[in-house]
């Protein structure tokens, strides 16, 4: 069964986010993942979007999605992403 990762991201500081955006694709590909949606234009019909950016990743399995997220390469990028986001609380 395939594994999917959905990310709702609000970026407050695009220049701080740039290293994350540049580094994440290689970590995803290294674990067999690919982008299905990467912040394409959105057309909202009802409700509200939880964030400015929407990313959907597909992996060959849930185990590979977990391995990607937990990999040292991706975990090194997580603080960059977190430092550039808006506080949604």
PyMOL Python script that loads the backbone (N, CA, C, O; Angstrom):
from pymol import cmd

cmd.read_pdbstr("""\
ATOM      1  N   UNK A   1       0.844  -1.168   0.000  1.00  0.00           N
ATOM      2  CA  UNK A   1       0.000   0.000   0.000  1.00  0.00           C
ATOM      3  C   UNK A   1       0.898   1.243   0.000  1.00  0.00           C
ATOM      4  O   UNK A   1       1.890   1.307   0.727  1.00  0.00           O
ATOM      5  N   UNK A   2       0.537   2.208  -0.814  1.00  0.00           N
ATOM      6  CA  UNK A   2       1.311   3.446  -0.882  1.00  0.00           C
ATOM      7  C   UNK A   2       1.138   4.257   0.390  1.00  0.00           C
ATOM      8  O   UNK A   2       0.148   4.121   1.108  1.00  0.00           O
ATOM      9  N   UNK A   3       2.134   5.112   0.652  1.00  0.00           N
ATOM     10  CA  UNK A   3       2.083   6.012   1.796  1.00  0.00           C
ATOM     11  C   UNK A   3       2.058   7.450   1.312  1.00  0.00           C
ATOM     12  O   UNK A   3       2.728   7.796   0.339  1.00  0.00           O
ATOM     13  N   UNK A   4       1.290   8.282   1.987  1.00  0.00           N
ATOM     14  CA  UNK A   4       1.147   9.680   1.598  1.00  0.00           C
ATOM     15  C   UNK A   4       1.482  10.585   2.770  1.00  0.00           C
ATOM     16  O   UNK A   4       1.216  10.261   3.927  1.00  0.00           O
ATOM     17  N   UNK A   5       2.066  11.715   2.445  1.00  0.00           N
ATOM     18  CA  UNK A   5       2.359  12.752   3.430  1.00  0.00           C
ATOM     19  C   UNK A   5       1.672  14.018   2.962  1.00  0.00           C
ATOM     20  O   UNK A   5       1.874  14.452   1.828  1.00  0.00           O
ATOM     21  N   UNK A   6       0.858  14.617   3.825  1.00  0.00           N
ATOM     22  CA  UNK A   6       0.214  15.893   3.543  1.00  0.00           C
ATOM     23  C   UNK A   6       0.832  16.937   4.444  1.00  0.00           C
ATOM     24  O   UNK A   6       0.945  16.738   5.653  1.00  0.00           O
ATOM     25  N   UNK A   7       1.231  18.044   3.861  1.00  0.00           N
ATOM     26  CA  UNK A   7       1.828  19.133   4.634  1.00  0.00           C
ATOM     27  C   UNK A   7       1.097  20.428   4.328  1.00  0.00           C
ATOM     28  O   UNK A   7       0.926  20.801   3.167  1.00  0.00           O
ATOM     29  N   UNK A   8       0.673  21.097   5.368  1.00  0.00           N
ATOM     30  CA  UNK A   8       0.072  22.421   5.270  1.00  0.00           C
ATOM     31  C   UNK A   8       1.085  23.384   5.875  1.00  0.00           C
ATOM     32  O   UNK A   8       1.387  23.302   7.066  1.00  0.00           O
ATOM     33  N   UNK A   9       1.604  24.288   5.070  1.00  0.00           N
ATOM     34  CA  UNK A   9       2.741  25.107   5.484  1.00  0.00           C
ATOM     35  C   UNK A   9       2.432  26.582   5.282  1.00  0.00           C
ATOM     36  O   UNK A   9       1.981  26.990   4.213  1.00  0.00           O
ATOM     37  N   UNK A  10       2.677  27.372   6.311  1.00  0.00           N
ATOM     38  CA  UNK A  10       2.646  28.830   6.223  1.00  0.00           C
ATOM     39  C   UNK A  10       4.076  29.319   6.401  1.00  0.00           C
ATOM     40  O   UNK A  10       4.704  29.059   7.427  1.00  0.00           O
ATOM     41  N   UNK A  11       4.583  30.021   5.410  1.00  0.00           N
ATOM     42  CA  UNK A  11       5.955  30.517   5.454  1.00  0.00           C
ATOM     43  C   UNK A  11       5.923  32.014   5.715  1.00  0.00           C
ATOM     44  O   UNK A  11       5.325  32.778   4.958  1.00  0.00           O
ATOM     45  N   UNK A  12       6.569  32.418   6.787  1.00  0.00           N
ATOM     46  CA  UNK A  12       6.647  33.835   7.111  1.00  0.00           C
ATOM     47  C   UNK A  12       7.903  34.479   6.533  1.00  0.00           C
ATOM     48  O   UNK A  12       7.884  35.650   6.153  1.00  0.00           O
ATOM     49  N   UNK A  13       8.995  33.714   6.465  1.00  0.00           N
ATOM     50  CA  UNK A  13      10.272  34.248   5.992  1.00  0.00           C
ATOM     51  C   UNK A  13      10.774  33.405   4.814  1.00  0.00           C
ATOM     52  O   UNK A  13      11.496  32.430   5.022  1.00  0.00           O
ATOM     53  N   UNK A  14      10.401  33.770   3.578  1.00  0.00           N
ATOM     54  CA  UNK A  14      10.784  32.974   2.410  1.00  0.00           C
ATOM     55  C   UNK A  14      12.293  32.789   2.248  1.00  0.00           C
ATOM     56  O   UNK A  14      12.729  31.737   1.782  1.00  0.00           O
ATOM     57  N   UNK A  15      13.090  33.773   2.617  1.00  0.00           N
ATOM     58  CA  UNK A  15      14.536  33.618   2.460  1.00  0.00           C
ATOM     59  C   UNK A  15      15.081  32.576   3.430  1.00  0.00           C
ATOM     60  O   UNK A  15      16.022  31.858   3.091  1.00  0.00           O
ATOM     61  N   UNK A  16      14.515  32.478   4.623  1.00  0.00           N
ATOM     62  CA  UNK A  16      14.924  31.441   5.572  1.00  0.00           C
ATOM     63  C   UNK A  16      14.426  30.070   5.148  1.00  0.00           C
ATOM     64  O   UNK A  16      15.046  29.057   5.472  1.00  0.00           O
ATOM     65  N   UNK A  17      13.320  30.029   4.432  1.00  0.00           N
ATOM     66  CA  UNK A  17      12.711  28.788   3.970  1.00  0.00           C
ATOM     67  C   UNK A  17      13.435  28.217   2.748  1.00  0.00           C
ATOM     68  O   UNK A  17      13.370  27.012   2.504  1.00  0.00           O
ATOM     69  N   UNK A  18      14.109  29.047   1.993  1.00  0.00           N
ATOM     70  CA  UNK A  18      14.740  28.641   0.731  1.00  0.00           C
ATOM     71  C   UNK A  18      15.672  27.431   0.872  1.00  0.00           C
ATOM     72  O   UNK A  18      15.605  26.539   0.027  1.00  0.00           O
ATOM     73  N   UNK A  19      16.534  27.351   1.889  1.00  0.00           N
ATOM     74  CA  UNK A  19      17.380  26.155   2.003  1.00  0.00           C
ATOM     75  C   UNK A  19      16.575  24.865   2.215  1.00  0.00           C
ATOM     76  O   UNK A  19      16.969  23.799   1.741  1.00  0.00           O
ATOM     77  N   UNK A  20      15.468  24.966   2.917  1.00  0.00           N
ATOM     78  CA  UNK A  20      14.602  23.807   3.095  1.00  0.00           C
ATOM     79  C   UNK A  20      14.008  23.399   1.747  1.00  0.00           C
ATOM     80  O   UNK A  20      14.049  22.226   1.376  1.00  0.00           O
ATOM     81  N   UNK A  21      13.460  24.362   1.023  1.00  0.00           N
ATOM     82  CA  UNK A  21      12.837  24.078  -0.269  1.00  0.00           C
ATOM     83  C   UNK A  21      13.845  23.512  -1.261  1.00  0.00           C
ATOM     84  O   UNK A  21      13.493  22.691  -2.108  1.00  0.00           O
ATOM     85  N   UNK A  22      15.088  23.946  -1.161  1.00  0.00           N
ATOM     86  CA  UNK A  22      16.126  23.443  -2.064  1.00  0.00           C
ATOM     87  C   UNK A  22      16.586  22.041  -1.671  1.00  0.00           C
ATOM     88  O   UNK A  22      16.928  21.244  -2.545  1.00  0.00           O
ATOM     89  N   UNK A  23      16.601  21.724  -0.383  1.00  0.00           N
ATOM     90  CA  UNK A  23      17.131  20.452   0.083  1.00  0.00           C
ATOM     91  C   UNK A  23      16.127  19.325   0.187  1.00  0.00           C
ATOM     92  O   UNK A  23      16.503  18.161   0.046  1.00  0.00           O
ATOM     93  N   UNK A  24      14.866  19.630   0.428  1.00  0.00           N
ATOM     94  CA  UNK A  24      13.861  18.587   0.664  1.00  0.00           C
ATOM     95  C   UNK A  24      13.645  17.655  -0.524  1.00  0.00           C
ATOM     96  O   UNK A  24      13.537  16.447  -0.310  1.00  0.00           O
ATOM     97  N   UNK A  25      13.575  18.142  -1.763  1.00  0.00           N
ATOM     98  CA  UNK A  25      13.295  17.227  -2.880  1.00  0.00           C
ATOM     99  C   UNK A  25      14.265  16.049  -2.991  1.00  0.00           C
ATOM    100  O   UNK A  25      13.836  14.935  -3.292  1.00  0.00           O
ATOM    101  N   UNK A  26      15.538  16.263  -2.759  1.00  0.00           N
ATOM    102  CA  UNK A  26      16.503  15.162  -2.858  1.00  0.00           C
ATOM    103  C   UNK A  26      16.256  14.115  -1.771  1.00  0.00           C
ATOM    104  O   UNK A  26      16.430  12.921  -2.014  1.00  0.00           O
ATOM    105  N   UNK A  27      15.852  14.552  -0.576  1.00  0.00           N
ATOM    106  CA  UNK A  27      15.582  13.590   0.495  1.00  0.00           C
ATOM    107  C   UNK A  27      14.346  12.764   0.169  1.00  0.00           C
ATOM    108  O   UNK A  27      14.293  11.572   0.468  1.00  0.00           O
ATOM    109  N   UNK A  28      13.365  13.393  -0.438  1.00  0.00           N
ATOM    110  CA  UNK A  28      12.128  12.700  -0.827  1.00  0.00           C
ATOM    111  C   UNK A  28      12.436  11.661  -1.896  1.00  0.00           C
ATOM    112  O   UNK A  28      12.029  10.505  -1.780  1.00  0.00           O
ATOM    113  N   UNK A  29      13.151  12.068  -2.928  1.00  0.00           N
ATOM    114  CA  UNK A  29      13.499  11.155  -4.024  1.00  0.00           C
ATOM    115  C   UNK A  29      14.353   9.991  -3.540  1.00  0.00           C
ATOM    116  O   UNK A  29      14.199   8.870  -4.026  1.00  0.00           O
ATOM    117  N   UNK A  30      15.247  10.238  -2.593  1.00  0.00           N
ATOM    118  CA  UNK A  30      16.123   9.184  -2.078  1.00  0.00           C
ATOM    119  C   UNK A  30      15.339   8.067  -1.392  1.00  0.00           C
ATOM    120  O   UNK A  30      15.846   6.956  -1.239  1.00  0.00           O
ATOM    121  N   UNK A  31      14.118   8.355  -0.984  1.00  0.00           N
ATOM    122  CA  UNK A  31      13.280   7.350  -0.320  1.00  0.00           C
ATOM    123  C   UNK A  31      12.140   6.886  -1.219  1.00  0.00           C
ATOM    124  O   UNK A  31      11.162   6.307  -0.747  1.00  0.00           O
ATOM    125  N   UNK A  32      12.273   7.146  -2.520  1.00  0.00           N
ATOM    126  CA  UNK A  32      11.285   6.678  -3.479  1.00  0.00           C
ATOM    127  C   UNK A  32      10.038   7.523  -3.554  1.00  0.00           C
ATOM    128  O   UNK A  32       9.045   7.112  -4.154  1.00  0.00           O
ATOM    129  N   UNK A  33      10.071   8.710  -2.949  1.00  0.00           N
ATOM    130  CA  UNK A  33       8.899   9.571  -2.932  1.00  0.00           C
ATOM    131  C   UNK A  33       8.847  10.518  -4.108  1.00  0.00           C
ATOM    132  O   UNK A  33       9.841  10.741  -4.799  1.00  0.00           O
ATOM    133  N   UNK A  34       7.664  11.072  -4.321  1.00  0.00           N
ATOM    134  CA  UNK A  34       7.492  12.086  -5.364  1.00  0.00           C
ATOM    135  C   UNK A  34       6.390  13.054  -4.938  1.00  0.00           C
ATOM    136  O   UNK A  34       5.514  12.729  -4.137  1.00  0.00           O
ATOM    137  N   UNK A  35       6.473  14.243  -5.501  1.00  0.00           N
ATOM    138  CA  UNK A  35       5.454  15.261  -5.246  1.00  0.00           C
ATOM    139  C   UNK A  35       4.224  14.960  -6.108  1.00  0.00           C
ATOM    140  O   UNK A  35       4.345  14.731  -7.311  1.00  0.00           O
ATOM    141  N   UNK A  36       3.056  14.962  -5.492  1.00  0.00           N
ATOM    142  CA  UNK A  36       1.804  14.925  -6.240  1.00  0.00           C
ATOM    143  C   UNK A  36       1.223  16.327  -6.355  1.00  0.00           C
ATOM    144  O   UNK A  36       0.675  16.707  -7.389  1.00  0.00           O
ATOM    145  N   UNK A  37       1.351  17.081  -5.281  1.00  0.00           N
ATOM    146  CA  UNK A  37       0.895  18.476  -5.251  1.00  0.00           C
ATOM    147  C   UNK A  37       1.986  19.279  -4.562  1.00  0.00           C
ATOM    148  O   UNK A  37       2.482  18.898  -3.502  1.00  0.00           O
ATOM    149  N   UNK A  38       2.346  20.377  -5.170  1.00  0.00           N
ATOM    150  CA  UNK A  38       3.375  21.233  -4.579  1.00  0.00           C
ATOM    151  C   UNK A  38       2.941  22.688  -4.730  1.00  0.00           C
ATOM    152  O   UNK A  38       3.416  23.413  -5.603  1.00  0.00           O
ATOM    153  N   UNK A  39       2.039  23.082  -3.868  1.00  0.00           N
ATOM    154  CA  UNK A  39       1.543  24.453  -3.804  1.00  0.00           C
ATOM    155  C   UNK A  39       1.009  24.969  -5.136  1.00  0.00           C
ATOM    156  O   UNK A  39       1.292  26.101  -5.529  1.00  0.00           O
ATOM    157  N   UNK A  40       0.255  24.155  -5.809  1.00  0.00           N
ATOM    158  CA  UNK A  40      -0.370  24.606  -7.054  1.00  0.00           C
ATOM    159  C   UNK A  40      -1.421  25.652  -6.728  1.00  0.00           C
ATOM    160  O   UNK A  40      -1.858  25.760  -5.583  1.00  0.00           O
ATOM    161  N   UNK A  41      -1.824  26.418  -7.719  1.00  0.00           N
ATOM    162  CA  UNK A  41      -2.912  27.375  -7.461  1.00  0.00           C
ATOM    163  C   UNK A  41      -4.139  26.635  -6.921  1.00  0.00           C
ATOM    164  O   UNK A  41      -4.479  25.545  -7.379  1.00  0.00           O
ATOM    165  N   UNK A  42      -4.782  27.248  -5.952  1.00  0.00           N
ATOM    166  CA  UNK A  42      -5.921  26.621  -5.296  1.00  0.00           C
ATOM    167  C   UNK A  42      -7.188  27.416  -5.590  1.00  0.00           C
ATOM    168  O   UNK A  42      -7.167  28.642  -5.694  1.00  0.00           O
ATOM    169  N   UNK A  43      -8.266  26.700  -5.719  1.00  0.00           N
ATOM    170  CA  UNK A  43      -9.570  27.331  -5.897  1.00  0.00           C
ATOM    171  C   UNK A  43     -10.476  26.812  -4.792  1.00  0.00           C
ATOM    172  O   UNK A  43     -10.934  25.670  -4.831  1.00  0.00           O
ATOM    173  N   UNK A  44     -10.721  27.643  -3.833  1.00  0.00           N
ATOM    174  CA  UNK A  44     -11.506  27.256  -2.669  1.00  0.00           C
ATOM    175  C   UNK A  44     -12.990  27.427  -2.969  1.00  0.00           C
ATOM    176  O   UNK A  44     -13.423  28.498  -3.394  1.00  0.00           O
ATOM    177  N   UNK A  45     -13.758  26.383  -2.751  1.00  0.00           N
ATOM    178  CA  UNK A  45     -15.205  26.433  -2.968  1.00  0.00           C
ATOM    179  C   UNK A  45     -15.970  26.555  -1.658  1.00  0.00           C
ATOM    180  O   UNK A  45     -17.017  27.199  -1.607  1.00  0.00           O
ATOM    181  N   UNK A  46     -15.454  25.943  -0.602  1.00  0.00           N
ATOM    182  CA  UNK A  46     -16.113  25.992   0.700  1.00  0.00           C
ATOM    183  C   UNK A  46     -15.070  25.950   1.794  1.00  0.00           C
ATOM    184  O   UNK A  46     -13.954  25.479   1.576  1.00  0.00           O
ATOM    185  N   UNK A  47     -15.425  26.438   2.966  1.00  0.00           N
ATOM    186  CA  UNK A  47     -14.542  26.353   4.121  1.00  0.00           C
ATOM    187  C   UNK A  47     -13.358  27.295   4.029  1.00  0.00           C
ATOM    188  O   UNK A  47     -13.411  28.328   3.362  1.00  0.00           O
ATOM    189  N   UNK A  48     -12.290  26.919   4.710  1.00  0.00           N
ATOM    190  CA  UNK A  48     -11.082  27.741   4.745  1.00  0.00           C
ATOM    191  C   UNK A  48      -9.867  26.830   4.636  1.00  0.00           C
ATOM    192  O   UNK A  48      -9.876  25.709   5.145  1.00  0.00           O
ATOM    193  N   UNK A  49      -8.843  27.303   3.985  1.00  0.00           N
ATOM    194  CA  UNK A  49      -7.603  26.557   3.895  1.00  0.00           C
ATOM    195  C   UNK A  49      -6.836  26.695   5.207  1.00  0.00           C
ATOM    196  O   UNK A  49      -6.797  27.781   5.785  1.00  0.00           O
ATOM    197  N   UNK A  50      -6.224  25.607   5.686  1.00  0.00           N
ATOM    198  CA  UNK A  50      -5.505  25.681   6.954  1.00  0.00           C
ATOM    199  C   UNK A  50      -4.139  26.354   6.834  1.00  0.00           C
ATOM    200  O   UNK A  50      -3.526  26.676   7.852  1.00  0.00           O
ATOM    201  N   UNK A  51      -3.651  26.571   5.614  1.00  0.00           N
ATOM    202  CA  UNK A  51      -2.324  27.163   5.437  1.00  0.00           C
ATOM    203  C   UNK A  51      -2.199  27.706   4.018  1.00  0.00           C
ATOM    204  O   UNK A  51      -3.023  27.424   3.147  1.00  0.00           O
ATOM    205  N   UNK A  52      -1.141  28.496   3.811  1.00  0.00           N
ATOM    206  CA  UNK A  52      -0.892  29.071   2.491  1.00  0.00           C
ATOM    207  C   UNK A  52      -0.444  28.024   1.474  1.00  0.00           C
ATOM    208  O   UNK A  52      -0.845  28.071   0.311  1.00  0.00           O
ATOM    209  N   UNK A  53       0.384  27.084   1.914  1.00  0.00           N
ATOM    210  CA  UNK A  53       0.960  26.092   1.012  1.00  0.00           C
ATOM    211  C   UNK A  53       0.419  24.706   1.329  1.00  0.00           C
ATOM    212  O   UNK A  53       0.219  24.346   2.490  1.00  0.00           O
ATOM    213  N   UNK A  54       0.187  23.940   0.273  1.00  0.00           N
ATOM    214  CA  UNK A  54      -0.226  22.554   0.400  1.00  0.00           C
ATOM    215  C   UNK A  54       0.751  21.699  -0.382  1.00  0.00           C
ATOM    216  O   UNK A  54       1.031  21.973  -1.549  1.00  0.00           O
ATOM    217  N   UNK A  55       1.273  20.660   0.264  1.00  0.00           N
ATOM    218  CA  UNK A  55       2.169  19.704  -0.381  1.00  0.00           C
ATOM    219  C   UNK A  55       1.642  18.305  -0.096  1.00  0.00           C
ATOM    220  O   UNK A  55       1.322  17.973   1.046  1.00  0.00           O
ATOM    221  N   UNK A  56       1.554  17.480  -1.149  1.00  0.00           N
ATOM    222  CA  UNK A  56       1.187  16.083  -0.992  1.00  0.00           C
ATOM    223  C   UNK A  56       2.296  15.249  -1.619  1.00  0.00           C
ATOM    224  O   UNK A  56       2.635  15.420  -2.790  1.00  0.00           O
ATOM    225  N   UNK A  57       2.854  14.346  -0.820  1.00  0.00           N
ATOM    226  CA  UNK A  57       3.910  13.448  -1.273  1.00  0.00           C
ATOM    227  C   UNK A  57       3.370  12.033  -1.335  1.00  0.00           C
ATOM    228  O   UNK A  57       2.528  11.638  -0.529  1.00  0.00           O
ATOM    229  N   UNK A  58       3.871  11.265  -2.318  1.00  0.00           N
ATOM    230  CA  UNK A  58       3.516   9.853  -2.423  1.00  0.00           C
ATOM    231  C   UNK A  58       4.787   9.013  -2.333  1.00  0.00           C
ATOM    232  O   UNK A  58       5.783   9.305  -2.995  1.00  0.00           O
ATOM    233  N   UNK A  59       4.744   7.976  -1.514  1.00  0.00           N
ATOM    234  CA  UNK A  59       5.840   7.030  -1.361  1.00  0.00           C
ATOM    235  C   UNK A  59       5.331   5.637  -1.714  1.00  0.00           C
ATOM    236  O   UNK A  59       4.130   5.381  -1.627  1.00  0.00           O
ATOM    237  N   UNK A  60       6.219   4.738  -2.108  1.00  0.00           N
ATOM    238  CA  UNK A  60       5.791   3.380  -2.450  1.00  0.00           C
ATOM    239  C   UNK A  60       5.121   2.639  -1.287  1.00  0.00           C
ATOM    240  O   UNK A  60       4.335   1.719  -1.509  1.00  0.00           O
ATOM    241  N   UNK A  61       5.432   3.038  -0.051  1.00  0.00           N
ATOM    242  CA  UNK A  61       4.822   2.388   1.115  1.00  0.00           C
ATOM    243  C   UNK A  61       4.806   3.362   2.290  1.00  0.00           C
ATOM    244  O   UNK A  61       5.513   4.370   2.292  1.00  0.00           O
ATOM    245  N   UNK A  62       3.997   3.046   3.273  1.00  0.00           N
ATOM    246  CA  UNK A  62       3.959   3.841   4.497  1.00  0.00           C
ATOM    247  C   UNK A  62       5.316   3.770   5.186  1.00  0.00           C
ATOM    248  O   UNK A  62       5.795   4.764   5.732  1.00  0.00           O
ATOM    249  N   UNK A  63       5.935   2.591   5.159  1.00  0.00           N
ATOM    250  CA  UNK A  63       7.252   2.436   5.786  1.00  0.00           C
ATOM    251  C   UNK A  63       8.287   3.357   5.147  1.00  0.00           C
ATOM    252  O   UNK A  63       9.120   3.927   5.850  1.00  0.00           O
ATOM    253  N   UNK A  64       8.246   3.510   3.829  1.00  0.00           N
ATOM    254  CA  UNK A  64       9.194   4.401   3.168  1.00  0.00           C
ATOM    255  C   UNK A  64       8.889   5.865   3.479  1.00  0.00           C
ATOM    256  O   UNK A  64       9.811   6.675   3.571  1.00  0.00           O
ATOM    257  N   UNK A  65       7.626   6.216   3.639  1.00  0.00           N
ATOM    258  CA  UNK A  65       7.270   7.584   4.036  1.00  0.00           C
ATOM    259  C   UNK A  65       7.815   7.875   5.432  1.00  0.00           C
ATOM    260  O   UNK A  65       8.361   8.950   5.680  1.00  0.00           O
ATOM    261  N   UNK A  66       7.667   6.925   6.331  1.00  0.00           N
ATOM    262  CA  UNK A  66       8.192   7.098   7.698  1.00  0.00           C
ATOM    263  C   UNK A  66       9.712   7.166   7.689  1.00  0.00           C
ATOM    264  O   UNK A  66      10.312   7.983   8.388  1.00  0.00           O
ATOM    265  N   UNK A  67      10.330   6.294   6.885  1.00  0.00           N
ATOM    266  CA  UNK A  67      11.803   6.291   6.803  1.00  0.00           C
ATOM    267  C   UNK A  67      12.311   7.623   6.280  1.00  0.00           C
ATOM    268  O   UNK A  67      13.330   8.124   6.756  1.00  0.00           O
ATOM    269  N   UNK A  68      11.616   8.205   5.304  1.00  0.00           N
ATOM    270  CA  UNK A  68      12.014   9.531   4.794  1.00  0.00           C
ATOM    271  C   UNK A  68      11.939  10.558   5.919  1.00  0.00           C
ATOM    272  O   UNK A  68      12.904  11.278   6.174  1.00  0.00           O
ATOM    273  N   UNK A  69      10.781  10.624   6.597  1.00  0.00           N
ATOM    274  CA  UNK A  69      10.602  11.649   7.619  1.00  0.00           C
ATOM    275  C   UNK A  69      11.620  11.510   8.739  1.00  0.00           C
ATOM    276  O   UNK A  69      12.114  12.511   9.258  1.00  0.00           O
ATOM    277  N   UNK A  70      11.935  10.291   9.111  1.00  0.00           N
ATOM    278  CA  UNK A  70      12.850  10.040  10.214  1.00  0.00           C
ATOM    279  C   UNK A  70      14.320  10.028   9.798  1.00  0.00           C
ATOM    280  O   UNK A  70      15.200   9.915  10.651  1.00  0.00           O
ATOM    281  N   UNK A  71      14.595  10.142   8.496  1.00  0.00           N
ATOM    282  CA  UNK A  71      15.984  10.074   8.026  1.00  0.00           C
ATOM    283  C   UNK A  71      16.800  11.258   8.548  1.00  0.00           C
ATOM    284  O   UNK A  71      16.271  12.357   8.709  1.00  0.00           O
ATOM    285  N   UNK A  72      18.083  11.031   8.811  1.00  0.00           N
ATOM    286  CA  UNK A  72      18.939  12.130   9.279  1.00  0.00           C
ATOM    287  C   UNK A  72      18.999  13.287   8.284  1.00  0.00           C
ATOM    288  O   UNK A  72      19.101  14.448   8.679  1.00  0.00           O
ATOM    289  N   UNK A  73      18.937  12.966   7.000  1.00  0.00           N
ATOM    290  CA  UNK A  73      18.996  14.022   5.975  1.00  0.00           C
ATOM    291  C   UNK A  73      17.783  14.946   6.061  1.00  0.00           C
ATOM    292  O   UNK A  73      17.919  16.167   5.989  1.00  0.00           O
ATOM    293  N   UNK A  74      16.596  14.353   6.214  1.00  0.00           N
ATOM    294  CA  UNK A  74      15.413  15.200   6.314  1.00  0.00           C
ATOM    295  C   UNK A  74      15.333  15.885   7.671  1.00  0.00           C
ATOM    296  O   UNK A  74      14.986  17.063   7.748  1.00  0.00           O
ATOM    297  N   UNK A  75      15.647  15.171   8.730  1.00  0.00           N
ATOM    298  CA  UNK A  75      15.590  15.769  10.061  1.00  0.00           C
ATOM    299  C   UNK A  75      16.530  16.966  10.187  1.00  0.00           C
ATOM    300  O   UNK A  75      16.271  17.867  10.986  1.00  0.00           O
ATOM    301  N   UNK A  76      17.612  16.990   9.414  1.00  0.00           N
ATOM    302  CA  UNK A  76      18.508  18.158   9.420  1.00  0.00           C
ATOM    303  C   UNK A  76      17.830  19.385   8.827  1.00  0.00           C
ATOM    304  O   UNK A  76      18.200  20.514   9.149  1.00  0.00           O
ATOM    305  N   UNK A  77      16.831  19.170   7.954  1.00  0.00           N
ATOM    306  CA  UNK A  77      16.112  20.281   7.323  1.00  0.00           C
ATOM    307  C   UNK A  77      14.919  20.772   8.147  1.00  0.00           C
ATOM    308  O   UNK A  77      14.480  21.910   7.980  1.00  0.00           O
ATOM    309  N   UNK A  78      14.403  19.939   9.019  1.00  0.00           N
ATOM    310  CA  UNK A  78      13.197  20.282   9.778  1.00  0.00           C
ATOM    311  C   UNK A  78      13.340  21.596  10.555  1.00  0.00           C
ATOM    312  O   UNK A  78      12.416  22.409  10.514  1.00  0.00           O
ATOM    313  N   UNK A  79      14.446  21.842  11.256  1.00  0.00           N
ATOM    314  CA  UNK A  79      14.553  23.119  11.979  1.00  0.00           C
ATOM    315  C   UNK A  79      14.532  24.340  11.047  1.00  0.00           C
ATOM    316  O   UNK A  79      14.086  25.417  11.441  1.00  0.00           O
ATOM    317  N   UNK A  80      15.006  24.167   9.838  1.00  0.00           N
ATOM    318  CA  UNK A  80      14.955  25.271   8.864  1.00  0.00           C
ATOM    319  C   UNK A  80      13.506  25.580   8.532  1.00  0.00           C
ATOM    320  O   UNK A  80      13.094  26.740   8.541  1.00  0.00           O
ATOM    321  N   UNK A  81      12.723  24.527   8.235  1.00  0.00           N
ATOM    322  CA  UNK A  81      11.303  24.721   7.925  1.00  0.00           C
ATOM    323  C   UNK A  81      10.576  25.337   9.106  1.00  0.00           C
ATOM    324  O   UNK A  81       9.793  26.272   8.938  1.00  0.00           O
ATOM    325  N   UNK A  82      10.830  24.821  10.294  1.00  0.00           N
ATOM    326  CA  UNK A  82      10.139  25.316  11.475  1.00  0.00           C
ATOM    327  C   UNK A  82      10.506  26.762  11.784  1.00  0.00           C
ATOM    328  O   UNK A  82       9.667  27.520  12.269  1.00  0.00           O
ATOM    329  N   UNK A  83      11.728  27.149  11.513  1.00  0.00           N
ATOM    330  CA  UNK A  83      12.167  28.513  11.781  1.00  0.00           C
ATOM    331  C   UNK A  83      11.586  29.547  10.831  1.00  0.00           C
ATOM    332  O   UNK A  83      11.565  30.739  11.136  1.00  0.00           O
ATOM    333  N   UNK A  84      11.112  29.086   9.676  1.00  0.00           N
ATOM    334  CA  UNK A  84      10.580  30.017   8.671  1.00  0.00           C
ATOM    335  C   UNK A  84       9.061  30.076   8.664  1.00  0.00           C
ATOM    336  O   UNK A  84       8.477  30.862   7.918  1.00  0.00           O
ATOM    337  N   UNK A  85       8.414  29.259   9.482  1.00  0.00           N
ATOM    338  CA  UNK A  85       6.960  29.198   9.436  1.00  0.00           C
ATOM    339  C   UNK A  85       6.311  30.234  10.344  1.00  0.00           C
ATOM    340  O   UNK A  85       6.933  30.788  11.250  1.00  0.00           O
ATOM    341  N   UNK A  86       5.058  30.465  10.065  1.00  0.00           N
ATOM    342  CA  UNK A  86       4.234  31.296  10.940  1.00  0.00           C
ATOM    343  C   UNK A  86       3.817  30.468  12.131  1.00  0.00           C
ATOM    344  O   UNK A  86       3.658  29.252  12.024  1.00  0.00           O
ATOM    345  N   UNK A  87       3.640  31.111  13.254  1.00  0.00           N
ATOM    346  CA  UNK A  87       3.111  30.429  14.422  1.00  0.00           C
ATOM    347  C   UNK A  87       1.609  30.304  14.232  1.00  0.00           C
ATOM    348  O   UNK A  87       0.896  31.307  14.222  1.00  0.00           O
ATOM    349  N   UNK A  88       1.119  29.061  14.079  1.00  0.00           N
ATOM    350  CA  UNK A  88      -0.292  28.837  13.804  1.00  0.00           C
ATOM    351  C   UNK A  88      -1.119  28.618  15.068  1.00  0.00           C
ATOM    352  O   UNK A  88      -2.316  28.342  14.984  1.00  0.00           O
ATOM    353  N   UNK A  89      -0.498  28.738  16.224  1.00  0.00           N
ATOM    354  CA  UNK A  89      -1.264  28.486  17.450  1.00  0.00           C
ATOM    355  C   UNK A  89      -2.072  29.694  17.866  1.00  0.00           C
ATOM    356  O   UNK A  89      -2.772  29.649  18.877  1.00  0.00           O
TER     357      UNK A  89
END
""", "prot")
cmd.dss("prot")
cmd.show_as("cartoon", "prot")
cmd.util.cbc("prot")
cmd.orient("prot")
